[in-house]
Amino acid sequence: MNNPQLNKNGELHHLLTTEGLPAPIIRHILDRAAIFVNSAEGNEIRKVPLLQGKSVFNIFFESSTRTRTTFEIAAKRLSADVVNLSIGSSSTSKGETLLDTVGNLCAMHADMFVVRHAQSGAAHFIAKYVAPEIHVINAGDGRHAHPTQALLDMFTIRHYKKEFHNLRVAIVGDILHSRVARSQIHALTTLGVPEVRVIAPKTLLPTMVEKLGVQVYHDMRQGLRDVDVVMMLRLQNERMTGALLPSAQEYFKYYGLTQKKLALAKGDAIVMHPGPMNRGVEIDSSVADGANSVILPQVTFGIAVRMAVMSMLAGAK
């Protein structure tokens, strides 16, 4: 089956999901991102002209601050012209279809779309209908995928741990509603991580999650034992229907990351979180701000990874 993300030469044409994304492509993205990080002075990544004359449209049908801002910064660091579409005041709020909106933006000579949408598959749908010279990046679609978040997480892990083949990685929290978790699992297994654990109450796990190649734990203390990487997830209350949890306090008692629970992991384990964090619900402040936390570097690395993806899509060498 043809991969809709790759062109006929096997090069990246769209970035829609980490599922089925070849390991060499992922490594190429990480390697290119490392170049942008190495060119950084402090936390400032130098501006380069790789996308000069190109137009990048950020189309966010779902609210976001961190993702939209880092995509905007990344595009501007590449010297692209950036257009942020305000969905609240756009034609879609007046009944225009998604494809009509995209068609009108294509007529404005867009080169690249960064799309976030509440419906799973929206980015794939857009990629199917845009002109061949236009590229689509999925910035999160429903519960399905968030590939650039997973890629920046992979970059962070490689930055601190160097290799993937000898790691134990635990993903903790709301796996059921998390597009980030799905993308992380696909990327981790593709890159050869031998042991990926998911830790969550039964109500927050997808059915047959084991088929993704993970080990399931319901006891956080057992699941964290001797892991190298702890990836915490946000409780996505806005996606929950019904009473999946007794209370936030009860959740923190059993699945919140504290110093005591973290002590069960390896001493040099890194703690990650895609944000936004709910302190005192998923993670204690002493851990979020502690020596093992790499949560803020994740944000900086996210700019470099998104620069790498956009420059590859635009054919920059």
C-alpha positions as CSV (number, residue, x, y, z in Angstrom):
1,M,0.0,0.0,0.0
2,N,1.2,3.5,-0.9
3,N,2.1,5.7,2.1
4,P,0.2,9.0,1.6
5,Q,2.9,10.8,3.5
6,L,5.7,10.0,1.0
7,N,6.2,11.0,-2.6
8,K,7.1,8.5,-5.4
9,N,10.8,8.8,-4.4
10,G,10.1,7.8,-0.8
11,E,10.7,11.4,0.4
12,L,8.5,13.1,3.0
13,H,5.6,15.0,1.3
14,H,3.1,15.3,4.1
15,L,3.4,14.7,7.8
16,L,0.1,13.1,9.0
17,T,1.0,10.5,11.5
18,T,4.0,8.5,13.0
19,E,2.1,5.3,12.2
20,G,3.9,3.7,9.2
21,L,6.5,6.5,9.0
22,P,9.7,4.7,8.1
23,A,12.5,4.8,10.7
24,P,15.0,6.4,8.3
25,I,12.6,9.3,7.7
26,I,12.2,9.8,11.5
27,R,15.9,9.7,12.0
28,H,16.4,12.2,9.2
29,I,14.0,14.6,10.9
30,L,15.8,14.2,14.2
31,D,19.2,14.7,12.6
32,R,18.1,17.8,10.8
33,A,16.5,19.2,14.0
34,A,19.9,18.6,15.7
35,I,21.5,21.0,13.2
36,F,19.0,23.8,14.2
37,V,19.6,23.1,17.9
38,N,23.3,23.2,17.4
39,S,23.0,26.6,15.7
40,A,21.2,27.9,18.7
41,E,22.7,30.6,20.9
42,G,21.2,30.1,24.3
43,N,17.5,29.4,23.7
44,E,17.4,31.4,20.4
45,I,17.5,29.4,17.2
46,R,19.1,31.4,14.4
47,K,17.0,32.5,11.4
48,V,17.8,30.9,8.1
49,P,16.4,31.5,4.6
50,L,15.3,27.9,3.8
51,L,11.6,28.8,3.3
52,Q,12.1,32.3,2.0
53,G,9.2,33.1,-0.4
54,K,7.1,30.3,0.9
55,S,3.7,30.8,2.6
56,V,2.7,28.7,5.6
57,F,-0.9,28.8,6.7
58,N,-1.6,27.7,10.3
59,I,-5.2,26.5,10.2
60,F,-6.3,25.7,13.8
61,F,-9.9,24.6,14.1
62,E,-9.2,23.6,17.7
63,S,-7.6,25.9,20.3
64,S,-3.9,25.7,21.0
65,T,-1.2,28.0,22.3
66,R,2.0,26.0,22.5
67,T,1.7,24.1,19.3
68,R,0.5,27.0,17.2
69,T,3.1,29.4,18.6
70,T,6.0,27.0,18.1
71,F,4.9,26.3,14.5
72,E,4.7,30.0,13.9
73,I,8.1,30.6,15.4
74,A,9.6,27.7,13.4
75,A,8.2,29.0,10.1
76,K,9.5,32.5,10.8
77,R,12.9,31.1,11.7
78,L,12.9,29.5,8.3
79,S,12.0,32.9,6.8
80,A,8.5,31.8,5.6
81,D,5.5,34.1,5.3
82,V,3.1,32.9,8.0
83,V,-0.7,33.3,8.0
84,N,-2.6,32.4,11.2
85,L,-6.3,31.7,10.3
86,S,-8.7,32.8,13.0
87,I,-11.3,30.1,12.9
88,G,-13.7,31.9,15.2
89,S,-14.1,34.7,12.6
90,S,-13.6,32.6,9.5
91,S,-16.1,31.5,6.9
92,T,-16.4,28.0,8.5
93,S,-18.4,29.6,11.3
94,K,-20.8,30.8,8.6
95,G,-21.3,27.3,7.2
96,E,-18.5,27.0,4.6
97,T,-17.2,23.4,4.2
98,L,-13.7,22.4,5.2
99,L,-12.7,21.8,1.6
100,D,-14.2,25.2,0.5
101,T,-12.1,26.9,3.1
102,V,-9.0,25.0,2.1
103,G,-9.7,25.7,-1.6
104,N,-9.9,29.4,-1.0
105,L,-6.6,29.3,1.0
106,C,-5.0,27.4,-1.9
107,A,-6.1,30.2,-4.2
108,M,-4.1,32.5,-2.0
109,H,-1.0,30.6,-3.1
110,A,-0.4,28.6,0.1
111,D,2.6,26.3,0.0
112,M,2.0,24.5,3.3
113,F,-0.9,23.9,5.7
114,V,-0.4,23.2,9.4
115,V,-3.8,21.8,10.5
116,R,-5.3,21.1,13.9
117,H,-8.8,19.8,14.0
118,A,-11.1,18.1,16.5
119,Q,-12.1,15.4,14.0
120,S,-9.8,12.4,13.5
121,G,-8.6,12.2,9.9
122,A,-9.1,15.8,9.0
123,A,-5.5,16.4,8.0
124,H,-5.5,13.2,5.9
125,F,-8.7,14.4,4.2
126,I,-7.1,17.8,3.4
127,A,-3.9,16.2,2.1
128,K,-6.0,14.0,-0.3
129,Y,-7.5,17.0,-2.0
130,V,-4.9,19.7,-2.1
131,A,-2.7,20.3,-5.2
132,P,0.4,18.1,-5.5
133,E,2.7,21.0,-4.7
134,I,1.1,21.8,-1.4
135,H,2.2,20.1,1.8
136,V,0.1,19.3,4.9
137,I,1.3,18.9,8.5
138,N,-1.0,17.4,11.1
139,A,-0.8,19.5,14.3
140,G,-3.3,17.2,16.0
141,D,-6.5,15.6,14.9
142,G,-9.1,14.3,17.4
143,R,-7.8,11.3,19.3
144,H,-5.9,10.1,16.3
145,A,-2.4,11.6,15.9
146,H,0.0,14.4,16.9
147,P,3.1,13.5,14.9
148,T,5.3,16.6,15.6
149,Q,4.7,16.3,19.3
150,A,5.9,12.7,19.2
151,L,8.9,13.6,17.1
152,L,10.0,16.3,19.5
153,D,9.6,13.8,22.2
154,M,11.8,11.4,20.3
155,F,14.4,14.2,19.8
156,T,14.3,14.9,23.6
157,I,14.8,11.3,24.5
158,R,17.7,10.9,22.0
159,H,19.3,14.2,23.3
160,Y,19.4,12.9,26.8
161,K,19.7,9.1,26.3
162,K,21.6,9.0,23.0
163,E,20.2,5.6,21.9
164,F,16.7,3.9,21.8
165,H,17.6,0.3,21.7
166,N,18.3,-0.1,25.4
167,L,15.5,1.9,27.0
168,R,12.4,1.3,29.1
169,V,9.8,4.0,28.5
170,A,6.6,4.5,30.5
171,I,3.7,6.5,29.2
172,V,1.4,7.4,32.1
173,G,-2.1,8.8,32.2
174,D,-5.1,9.3,29.9
175,I,-4.0,7.0,27.1
176,L,-7.6,6.6,25.9
177,H,-8.1,10.2,24.7
178,S,-4.5,11.0,23.9
179,R,-3.4,11.4,20.2
180,V,0.0,12.2,21.7
181,A,0.3,8.7,23.3
182,R,-0.6,6.9,20.1
183,S,1.9,8.9,18.1
184,Q,4.6,8.3,20.8
185,I,4.0,4.6,20.8
186,H,4.3,4.3,17.0
187,A,7.5,6.3,17.0
188,L,9.1,4.5,20.0
189,T,8.4,1.1,18.5
190,T,9.6,2.1,15.1
191,L,12.8,3.4,16.5
192,G,13.5,0.1,18.3
193,V,12.6,0.8,21.9
194,P,12.4,-2.7,23.3
195,E,10.0,-2.0,26.2
196,V,7.2,0.5,26.1
197,R,4.9,0.5,29.1
198,V,1.5,2.2,29.4
199,I,0.3,3.0,32.9
200,A,-3.3,4.0,33.5
201,P,-6.6,3.0,35.1
202,K,-8.7,0.6,33.0
203,T,-11.2,3.3,32.2
204,L,-8.5,5.4,30.5
205,L,-7.0,2.7,28.3
206,P,-8.2,1.8,24.8
207,T,-9.5,-1.7,24.2
208,M,-6.8,-4.1,23.1
209,V,-4.0,-1.5,23.6
210,E,-1.6,-4.4,23.8
211,K,-1.8,-4.8,20.1
212,L,0.2,-1.6,19.7
213,G,3.2,-3.5,21.2
214,V,3.1,-2.1,24.7
215,Q,3.0,-3.6,28.2
216,V,0.0,-2.6,30.3
217,Y,0.2,-1.6,34.0
218,H,-2.5,-0.5,36.3
219,D,-0.3,-0.1,39.3
220,M,2.0,3.0,38.8
221,R,4.6,1.8,41.2
222,Q,5.1,-1.4,39.4
223,G,5.0,0.3,36.0
224,L,7.7,2.9,36.9
225,R,10.2,0.4,38.3
226,D,13.6,0.7,36.5
227,V,12.3,2.9,33.6
228,D,14.6,5.3,31.8
229,V,11.9,7.7,30.6
230,V,8.6,8.8,32.1
231,M,6.2,10.5,29.8
232,M,3.3,12.0,31.6
233,L,0.0,12.9,29.9
234,R,-2.7,15.5,30.6
235,L,-6.1,14.4,31.7
236,Q,-8.3,15.4,28.8
237,N,-11.5,16.2,30.6
238,E,-12.9,17.9,27.6
239,R,-12.9,14.6,25.7
240,M,-14.4,12.5,28.5
241,T,-18.0,11.4,28.5
242,G,-19.4,9.7,31.6
243,A,-17.7,9.2,35.0
244,L,-14.3,7.7,34.1
245,L,-12.6,8.9,37.3
246,P,-13.9,9.4,40.8
247,S,-12.1,12.7,41.3
248,A,-8.9,14.6,40.4
249,Q,-7.6,14.0,44.0
250,E,-8.1,10.3,43.7
251,Y,-6.4,10.2,40.3
252,F,-3.4,12.1,41.7
253,K,-3.2,9.6,44.6
254,Y,-2.8,6.6,42.3
255,Y,-1.5,8.1,39.0
256,G,0.1,11.4,39.8
257,L,3.9,11.6,39.6
258,T,5.5,12.4,42.9
259,Q,9.1,12.2,44.0
260,K,8.3,9.1,45.9
261,K,7.0,7.3,42.8
262,L,9.7,8.7,40.6
263,A,12.3,7.1,43.0
264,L,11.2,3.7,41.6
265,A,12.5,4.7,38.2
266,K,16.3,4.8,37.4
267,G,18.1,7.6,39.1
268,D,18.9,9.3,35.8
269,A,15.4,8.9,34.4
270,I,14.0,11.9,32.5
271,V,10.5,13.2,33.1
272,M,8.5,14.6,30.1
273,H,5.1,16.1,29.6
274,P,3.6,17.5,26.3
275,G,1.7,20.2,28.2
276,P,-0.3,21.9,29.3
277,M,0.4,20.5,32.8
278,N,-2.2,20.1,35.5
279,R,0.0,20.4,38.6
280,G,-1.3,18.4,41.5
281,V,-3.4,16.2,39.2
282,E,-0.9,14.5,36.8
283,I,2.4,15.7,38.3
284,D,3.7,17.3,41.5
285,S,5.4,20.6,41.2
286,S,8.5,19.3,42.9
287,V,8.8,16.8,40.0
288,A,7.8,19.2,37.2
289,D,10.5,21.7,38.4
290,G,13.0,19.1,39.6
291,A,16.3,17.9,38.4
292,N,14.9,15.0,36.3
293,S,12.4,17.2,34.4
294,V,13.1,18.0,30.8
295,I,9.7,19.6,30.2
296,L,11.0,23.1,29.2
297,P,13.7,21.8,26.9
298,Q,11.0,19.8,25.1
299,V,9.4,23.1,24.1
300,T,12.6,24.5,22.7
301,F,13.4,21.3,20.9
302,G,9.8,21.5,19.4
303,I,10.8,24.6,17.4
304,A,13.8,22.8,15.9
305,V,11.8,19.7,15.1
306,R,9.1,21.6,13.4
307,M,11.7,23.6,11.5
308,A,13.2,20.3,10.3
309,V,9.8,18.9,9.2
310,M,8.9,22.1,7.3
311,S,12.3,22.4,5.6
312,M,12.2,18.8,4.5
313,L,8.7,19.2,3.1
314,A,9.7,22.2,1.1
315,G,12.6,20.3,-0.4
316,A,15.3,22.4,1.3
317,K,18.7,20.6,1.4
